[in-house]
Amino acid sequence: MSATPLTGLQATWKLPPRGRVGMYCLIAAEAAIFTIFVVAYLFYLGKSVSGPSPKEVLAVPVFLTICLLSSSATIHVAVKSLKRGSFRSFGAWWLLTFLLGTIFLVGTGREWHRLIYHDGLTISTNLFGTTYYSLVGLHAFHVTVGLLALAIVQFFFLCGLVHEQHAERIDVLSLYWHFVDAVWVVVFTVVYLIGR
């Protein structure tokens, strides 16, 4: 009994774009690193023999969280605008994404300044300080890298070098920014909700 060929149906399969695959691999590797830091934070939570403790010094950064999570929406709209060929809209939404990320990073810096100079919490104060600055610092580093990438795209846009055909590459970059935002949800939950 022989198999009859399907007529009118043609299975087409093509490789996914290399940039997207590369970004997914980077995100998977970075997620593994963040997992290690989160587990370490949770493991050492409450094991500091000296103060200050999280409850004594941490304030929940609601406004900063809203800014960072909103930037996921703005970068999404920016990419959609570029795909439609709406360059002015793309530039405005992309700039807003950059500004929201900058507000978040500056707020994190101000929080650290208060913790270090007002509350006396440094990376060497106790286990809480060590794990807190390691985890939140790792996230802040990733936000900084993301902001640099956003600034480079903004610069190219202002030079007139960003066009519709670049939408796929810029969409790949937006995946990194969405990852940074998703990681913040975990960090926020672990450090500012569970950890307090």
PyMOL commands that set and color helices and strands:
alter all, ss='L'
color gray80, all
select helices_A, chain A and resi 18-44+54-57+62-84+87-117+127-158+164-194
alter helices_A, ss='H'
color red, helices_A
deselect
rebuild
show_as cartoon
